[in-house]
Amino acid sequence: MLELAHFLLSMTGFGLPLGILLLMAGRVKVRNELDTITRVVAGFCIGLVCYWLIGYSLFRGESVFGLFGLGVGIFGQIEIDYRVQELPVLFLYSLPCILATVSLSERGSFIGSNALVAVTALLIAPIVIHWVWNGENTSSGWLAARGFSDHTGAVAVFVSAGFVALAASATVGPRHGRFPLHPSRPRGQSPTLHSLGVIIMIFSTAGLSLTQVTSIEAMPHVLFKVLLGASFAVVSAMLLLISQRTKGAAMDVMAAALAGAIALVAFAPFISTANAALIGLFSGTVCIGLRRILSAVEIDDPGDLIATFLAGGLIGGLLSPVLLASKSQQLIGQMALQTLGVIAIALWSFGISYIAARLLHRYSLLRVSEFDEARGLSRTHFGLQSEMDFVIAQSLRQNNSLQVVNEDSDKSSPLAEVFGQSVVKMRNETHRAIDRIQTLIGDSKQASALTSRIRFAEDSLKVKAEDIILLLEGTLNSESTTSNGLEFRGWLDEALQVLMEPTLQDLEQFSRHMPLQAEFDEIENLVVAATNSVARTAHQIELLHDFSDAQVEGFYSRDHSCDLASLLKERSSLLKTLAEVRNSPIQIDCAAEAGLVVNGDANAFSRIITLSVEGALTRLLGEEGQPVRVELREHSSGQHIVYECLDTGTALSARQIRAITHPMATEANLGDVGLRQILPLMLVSQLVDAIGGEMTLSSEQGLGTLLHCRFRKSYDSTGKPRSKAA
């Protein structure tokens, strides 16, 4: 009866790969769900094949110096009589293999992932299990022979699985858009599947623990200890989240619960109930800590399985055997042995998997392209698409087709075409000049060095030109431009023409001078000058794009609060760098280090500060002028915060000031008012208005230009000014 119970309970080990399948299916995007499910199934099957052919021999055969076994499988007797007590190892064996592939979910190549699974199944899982396997006669591993405590090899498997997944994920890098973390970003498509997978895995770990009991009467008590450990892990996670005053995530709780159950797999039948609770408490805390550490160092952990398996394996391997020790000397010795064993398992697992992953990644076999990652791996690898993904894709196509109704969005901008032709002409002349250099210069080394520099400058020109074309299309066809109406679109077309005209003239002039240039060193200078001209124009068009966004009501939120003193202190290094680049002085004055809190979007305030200084530095004539002075202070009324930027550069005319404060109302030609000079201040004016502030601008020749902005203080629910941003 007991043997039948052990057999049935051993079969619950199948819940571990099944639970991972459900958990990952709930945590990935819809377009990657079928690929992820196939990964788990493939990882389990590859592990099973390797287990029969080689793995069983390596962990269960006659030990060779305690490092690995031989004598069965393809190394000897192919027919093996498996015993009931070895069935749990069959399911545990597949876990490092599965984690090797699911750690690459949503960005890993299917073939490369399976190659890493094979390496794990052949060189990692059977070796570490053999080390801790306490077999008869000569089949014990070197750790087991020294007294390392690990029943059924669970500690070795979970620690190994965690480090294999860590090495794979660290090598391939995070998913695009995964970091930095945003609380509002969706984390998977089915919390139900995720929770169901965790529950199945917890009961599966309990079943594997029950296979070690010697009587059926003891089984309920062991089951209770596993569930109690998982529950205490949840309690520790909740207490930790509450103490940090952060909103607790369901994923934290689920990961902690699973870590608590994993830590008790090997030792639940042999420890007391109080010790089980203590182990669960430590496991949950360590799991939350590992999740935070992995996020801080930007290591992607799909499904939180890396943190979960590492926390459960490490606490189970280090703490549980120590709690079983009765004497102090035995306690210290056992602790040292367990630590040595865990370190050895971790180093072997991480080292082998990291080397294999680096080799695969070097030959571009481990990660898919950014395009394939964006469209989904289910379609990339198998040409499959789930019903939900199909519905979402159809909805997006319909929305896109409605937007294409705008006639300007389905054809390239004429300005972009003219600019593209000018860049092509410039690059063609550059290539002819390179051919001329290689023909006329007799010194091959000198010719090679010169042409290399010119090609490098030409590549920079190509990149900057592509930026301008993308910015032109993005600005003209953006949603904000469409929503601002036809009048704004006409103004925008004129502004882009004014901004592009100097660059087009420069490219035309440089293209004409290139064939006539006798000094070959000057050819490089011409290409560099063209690149700088294009880069300046790209920056101006980017400002124009932001100007279009600022025109949209509600684009910048007024519901947030921002500490202007802290923000100015943070941006001061950037402002000083801008001044040093232009070889101009700057003075930043702010009486308070913090506490000047106003309502508005922090990004808008940051842009206001940077652009006001940029506009002031542009107007400075040289080193003889006074420093640009930036000041932030509290208004005398106590209800507002004042920001001022003063410069002694070229004064602004009355027409320029009207164009800055009322860009749509001015009747002057944008080229006549110096759009390139005043565009930063135009954007500042729109940003101040967008977040509910007030701006005045005064300028006198010889005295300078003063930008004065006033923002209302932020108040809390009691009517008192805030001392820090909410």
N, C-alpha and C positions, 0 to 999 in steps of 0.2 A: 504493500500500500504506500509506504513512504517513497519507494523508488518510483512508483507511478506519479506521485505528487511532485517529486523532483523533476521528472521528465516534463510534466505539464507546465511547471513553473519555469523550467528552462526555456520553453517555447515562448514565454512572455518576453524574452530577450529580443524577439523580432519587433517588439514595440519601440525599441530604440531607433532603428533606421526608419520605421514608419512614422514615429513622432517627429524626427528631423524633417522628413518629407512634408508633413502637414505644417510644421512650424515655418519652414522656408517658403512653402507655397503661400502662406499668409503674409509673409514679410516682404516679398518681392513685388515689383510692378506687374500689372496684368500681362503686359507684352513679354515678360520673362518667365511667366509661371510654368509653361510647358517645358521650357528649357531646364528650369530648376528641378522639376520633378524627374525629368529624364536623367539629369546629373546624379541625383540621389540613387536612382535605380541602377545606373551604370556603375557608380562607385561601389555599391553593395555587390553587384554581380562580378565585377573585376576582382574585388577582394575575395569573394568565395572561390573563384577559379584559382587565384594565386594561393589561397589557403590549402586547397587540395593538392596542387602540384608541388609547391615548395614550402609554403608557410607552416603547415603542420609538422613537417620534418624539422624546420629550423627552430621551432619552439618546443617540440615534444620528443625529438629524436635524441640519440645519445650525445651528450654534451661534449663539445670540443673546447677545453679550457674554460668551461662555464660561459662562453660567449655565444654559441649557437649550437643547434643540434643537427644531426645527420642520421640517415638510416631508413627513412620512409619516404613516400612520395616518389618523385622521379629519381631520388637518390637511393632508392632501395625498393621496398615492398610497396607497390602502387595501391593494393587493396588494404584499407585500414579499417580496423574495428574500433569505431568511436564509442566511447563510454558516456554515460549520462552526465558525469561530472565535468566532461569536456565540452558539453553543448553550450554552456554560457560563453565560453571562450570563442566559439564560432561566431556569435553575434557581436561580442565585444571587439573581435578582430576587425570587423568591418567599419568601426567608428572612425579610426584615423583616416581610412580610405575615403569615407564619405565627407569628413570635414576638409580633407585636402581639396575636394572639388567644390563644395558649397561655399568655402571661403572666397572663391572667385566668382560667385554668383553675380549676374548682371553685367559683367565685363570680361570674364575669362573665356578663352577659346575652349571649345568642347574637346578637341583632340589634345591640346596641350594639358588640359585639366586631367584627362584620363591617363596621359603619360605620367603625370605627377602621382596619380592614384596608384599606378603600377609600381612606381618606385617606393611608395609608402608601404604597399602590400608585400613587397619582396625584401626590402632592406630595413624597414623601421619596425612595423608592427610585430612580426614574428621574433625579431631580435630582442626587443625590450620585454616581450612576454616571457621569452626563455630566461632572461636574466632573473626574473622574480618567480619563475615556476619551480615549485618544490616537488619534484618528481621522485620516483623510486630510483635507487642505486645511482647511476651515473647520468641521469637526465636533469639534474638540478642546475640552475643558473648560478652565476658567481655571486649575485646579490642574495639569492635565497639561501645559498650555502653559508653565508655569513650571518643569517638571521633576519634579513629584510622581511618585513611583514606585509603581505599583500595577498589576500585570498582571491582566487579566480583571476588574478592578473588585472583587476579593475583599476587599481591606482596607476599602474604602468600604462594602461590603455588610455585613460582619460588625460593624464599628463601629456602623453605622447600626442594624442589627437589635438590638444590645445596648442602645443608648440608647432606641430605641422601646419595647422591652419594659420597660426601667427606668421610663420615664415613665408607661406604662400601669399597672404594678404599684404604683408609688408613689401614683398618683391614686386607685385603687380601694381600696387598703388590703389587709392580709393576710387570709387565710382565718380564720374563727372557730376559735379554739383553736390556731392555728399558733404563737403566741408567748405566754409564754416557751417556749423549747425544752425538751423533755424527752427524754432519750436512750431511754426505754422506749417512747415513742410510735411507732406504726408509720409508716413513710414510703413508702406505696404498697403495691400488692398483688402485684407481679411483678418481682422483681429480674432474672429471666431476660430479660423483654422490655426492661427498661431497659438491661442490658448488651448485648443484641443490637442495640438501636438505636444505642448508642455505637460499636460495632464497624463497623456499616454506614456510619455517618457518617465514620469515620476512613478507610475504604477509598474512600468517595466523594470525600473531599477529596484523597486521593492520586491518584484518577483525573483530577480537574480539574487537578492539577499536571502530570500527564503530557501533557495536551493542549498544553502550551507547548513541549515538546521538539522538536528539529528532526530527530531520527533515532530509529529504533526501538531501536538499540543503547544509547541513553542512558536508556531508560525504566527498566530494572531499578535503576540507580543512583539515580534520582529517587525511585522507590518506597521504596528502602531509607532514604533521607534522611527522608522523611515518617514512616515507621514508627520510625526512630531518634529523631526529635524527640518523637513521642508517648511513646516509652518513657522518654526522659530526663525528660519532664514527670511521668510516674508516679513515677520515682525521686525527683524533687525533692519531690513531695507526700508520699511516704512518709517521707523524711528530715525534713521539716518537722513532720509529725505525731509522729514519734518524739522529736524535740527538745522538743516541747511536752509530752511525757509524757501524751498522750491516746490513747485507743483510736482507731485509724484507721478511718474509715468507708469502705466500698466506694464510696460516692457521691463522696467526695473524690478517690479514685483515678480513677474514671471521668471526672469532670469535668476533671481535670488532663490526662488522656490526650487527650481531645477538644480541649482548648485548645491543646495542643502541635501537633496535626495542623492545626488551623485557622490557626495562626500561619504555617505553611509553605505554604499553598495558593498564594500569589502568587509566592513566591520560591524554592521548592525546586529548580527546575532551574538556578538561577544562583548559588547559594551553595555553600560547601564542606561536607563532612560534619561537620567540627568546629563550624562555625557553626550548622548545623542542630541539633546536640546542644545548643549554648548557647542557641539560641532556645527549644527545648523545655524546657530547665531554667528559664529565666525565665518562660515561659508557665505552667508548672505552679505555680510559686511565687506568681505574681500571681493565678492563679485561686483558690488556697486563700485568699489574703488577701482577695480580693473577696467570697468566700463568707462569711468571718467578718465583714466590714464590713457586708454586707447583713443578716446576722442580727442584728448589734449595733444597727443602726438600725431593725430590724423591717420591712424591705422583703421581701415574700414573693417567692421565686424558684422557682416550680414547675419541677422538672427541672434546676435549677441552670444553665439556659441563659443567663441574663443574665450571670452571672459568667464562664461559659465563652466566650461570644461576645465579651464585652468584653476578657477577658484575651488571647484569640487575636488579635482584631483590633488591639488597641493594641500588643502586642508585635510582631506581624507588620508593622504599619504604621510603627512607630518604630524598631525595632531592625534588621530585616532589610535595608532599603535602606542603612542606615549601615554595615553589615558589607560591603556591596558597594563602598563608596567607597574609593578608593585613596590619595588625598592628604588631608592634614589640612585644608586650606582647603575642599576638596570635601566632606570629612566634616562640618565645621561647617555649611556651607551646606545640605547635604542634610538634616541633622538638623533645622535650623530650618524648612526647607520642609515636611518630613514632619510636624513638630509643628503647624505652622500648618494644614496640610490636615486632620489628624485633629481638631483643635479645631473647625474650620469644619464638618466633617461631623457631629461630636457636637452642636454647638450647634443646627444646623439640624434634625437628626433629633429631638433631645430637645424643642426648642422647639415645633415643629409638632405632634408627637404629644401633648405635654403640654397644649397649648391645646385640641386636639380632644378629648382625654380629659376635661379639666375641663368643657368644654361638655356633653358627653354625660352626665357624672356629675351635673352641676347639674340636669339634667332627668330624673334617675333612669333613665337608659337604659343604664348601664354595669354595674351590679351588681344581682344578684337579691336577694330578701328573705332574711332569716335562716332563715325556714321552708323556702323552696325550696332554700337551700344545705344545710340539714340533711337533707332527704329525697333530695337528689341531682338534678343537672342533667339527667341522661338522661331522667328522668321529667318534670321540669319543662318542658323544651323540646320533647321529642319523644314523650313518653308511652311510652318504651322502658325495658325492664328486662332486664339480662343474667341468664343462668341462675344464676350464682353469687350475684348480688344477690338474686334471687328466693328462693333457698334460705336465705340469711342472714335475710331479712325474715320468712320463714315460721317459722324457728326462734325469732326474737325474739317473734313473735306467740304462739307456743305457750308460751314462758316467761312472757309477760305474762298469758296466760289462766290459768296455774297460780297466779300471784300474786293474781289477782282473786278466787280462792276465798275469801280472807279477806273476810268480810262488811263490814268497816269500810272497805275500800279502794275500794268502788264506790259509796259514797254520801258526801255532804258531811257534815262534822262539825256536829252541832246547835249547838255553840258558835260555829262560823264563821257559821252562818245567823243566829243571834241578833245577833252582832256586825255582820254585814252590814246587818241591818235597822236597827240603831242608827245606823250611819254614814249610811245613806240618809235616815233621819229628820233627822239633823243637817244634811245637805247640803240637804234640802228647806227646812228652816227658814232656812238661810243664803240660799237663792235668794229666799225671800219677803222676807227682810230687805233684800236688794239692791234688789228692786222697790220696797220702802217708801222706801228712801233716794233712789232716782231720782225718786220721786213728790213727796216732801216737801221735798227740798233744792232751793232755787231756783237756786243757783249751779251751772251745768252742769259747770264745770271742777272744782269741789270734789267734786261727786257722782261725776264720772268717776274722779277720783284715788282716792277712798275705795272705790268699788266695784272698781277694779282691784286694790287691795291685798287686799281681802277675797277676790276670786276667786283671787288668787295663793296666799293662805293656804288656801283651800278645795281648790285643786289639790294642795297639799302634803299635806293631810289625806287626800285620795283615794289618793295614792301610798303613804303610810304604812299606810293601811287595807288596800290590796292586798297589801302586804308581810306583814301579820299573817295574812291569809287563806291566803296561800301557805305561810307558816311553820306554821300550824295543820295544814293538810293534809299538808305534808311531814313534820312531827314525828309525827303520829298514824299515818301510813301508811308510814313508813320501814322498811327492812329491819332496822335495829337495834332498833326498837321491837317488831317482830314476833318477833325472835329472843330478846328479853329475857323473854318469857313474859307470861301473863295477869296475874300479880301486879304486874309493873312497869307494865303497861298501865293497870290500875286506879289505881295511884299517879300515873301520868302524867296521867290524866283529872282527878284531884283537883287536881294541881298547876296544870294549865292553867286550871281553873275559878277557883282562887285568884288567879292572875296576871291573869286577864281581868276579874275583878269590879270593881276600882277604875276601870278604863277604861270599862266599861259604865255604871257609876254616873256618871262624869264626862260621858259623851256624853248620858245621859238628863237630867242636870242642866242642861247647856248648852243642850240642845234646848228645855227648858221656859223657860229665862231669855231665849232669843233674841227671842221675840215681845214680851216685857215690857220690853226694854231701850230706854230713851228716849235714852240717849247713843249716837249712831251710831258714835262712835270705839270704844266698848267692844265692838261686834259683832266687829270685827277681832280684839280681844284674846281674845274667847271662842273664835273659830276657831283662833287660834294656840295657846291653852291646850289645846284638844282635840287638836290635832296633836302637841303635846309629850307629852301623856298617851299617845297611841297609839304614838309613837316609843319611849317608855320601855318600854312593854309589848312591843313588837316585839323590843327588845334582850333582854328577859327570856326571851321564848319561844325566841329564838335560843340563849341559854345552855342552856335546857332541852333543845333539840335536840342540842347538843354533849354534854350530860350523858347522853342516851340512847346516843350513839355511844361514849362512854367506858365504858359498862357492858359493851360487847361485848369479850370477851377476844380480844386480838390486834389490835384496831383500831389501837392505837398501838404501833409497833414498838419492841422493846427491843434490836434488833440494831445500830442506828445509834449514833453517838457525837456529842456536842454539847459545845462549849466554852461553859460557862455564863457565864464572865467576859466573853467577847466578845459573847454574846447580851445580857447585862444592859447592857453599854455601848451596844449598838445600840438597845435598847428604852428607854434612859434619856430620850431626847428625848420619846418618846410619854408616858412616865410623868409627866414634868414638865408636859406639856401637859394631861394629865388633872387634875393638881393645880391648875393655873392656872385651868382652866375652873370648878372648884369653889371657887376662891379659897382654897385650902388649901395649907399648906407641905408639902414632901417633902424627905427627905434620903436619898441613895443612897451607900452605902459598899461599896467593893470594893477590896481591897488589890492585886489582880493585874489587869493589863490583859487577860491571856489565860492559857491553860494549865490552867484548872479544867475538865477534860474528864470527862464522865460518860456512861454508857450511857443511851440513850433517844431518843425522837423530838423533834427541835428544835421542831416546832410545838406539842407538848404543853408543853415547858418555857416557850415564849413565852407561851402562854395562862396558865400557872401564875403567872408574874410579873405579867402585866397584870391578871388577875382578883383576885389577892391585894391589889394596890394599889387596885383599884376598890372592893373590899369594905371596905377600911380607910377610904378617903375617904368612902364612904357613911355610915359610922358617926360621922364627925367632926361635932361640934355647931356649930362656928364657927371663927373666926380665933383664939380664945383658946387652943385646944388646941395641944399640942406637935406638931412635924412628924411625918408618917408616915415611919418609918425602915425602909429596905430595906438589908439587909446580906447579902453573899455572902462566904464565907470557907472555908478548908480546916479540916476537923475536926482536933482535937488528935491523934487516932489516926493521921492521915495516910492513912486508907483511904476517907474520905467527904468530900463537899462539903456544906456547910450553907447553907441559904437561910432567912432570917428576915425577917418583916414585922411591925413593931410599930406600934400606933396607940394613942392615948389617948382615943378616942371612946367611944361608948356601949358598955358591957360586954355581952357575950353571956351569956345564961342557960345553965344546965346543960342544959335541954331543947333549946336551940338548938345547943349544941355536939354533943349526941347526934344531932340531926337532920343536922348537917353531916357527921359522921364515919360514921354508920350510917343513911342516909336511909330505907332500906327497913325497918329494924327499929323505928323510932320509932312509938309508938302515938298520939302527940299529933296534933291536927288541924293541917294545914299552915298554915292561916290564923292559928292561934294562935301558932305559933312564928315568924311573920314571914318567910314564904318569900321575898318580894321582897328582903329585906335580906340573907338568908344564902345565897341561890342562888349568887352568885359563889364563895363559899367551899365550897359543896357540890360545885361543878364542880372546884374546885382539889383537893379531897380525892379525887375519882374519878380525876383525871388523875395525881396522884401515885401512887395505887395501880396505875393502868394501866401505868406505866412502871417499876414495881418500887421506888419510893421509900417513905419512911416520913414520916408527918406527925403532929404533936401540936399541940393548940390549947388555950391557957389564957387565961382572961379574968377580971379582977377590977375591980370598980367603983373608979374613982379611979386605978388603976394602968395600965389599958389591956389590950389584947388582943395576944397574941403567937402568930404562926403560925410554927412551926418545921418545916422540911422537911430531910430528909437523904437524899442520893443517893450510891450507891456509885461510886467512881472507875472510870474505864475503863482497862483494861490491854491492852497489846499481846501478841503471841504469845510474847514472851520473859518475860512476867510483870512488866514495868516499866510504871508509869503513863504514859498517853499525854500528850504535851505539846500536841497539837493534835488536832482532830476528824478522824476518818478519812473 
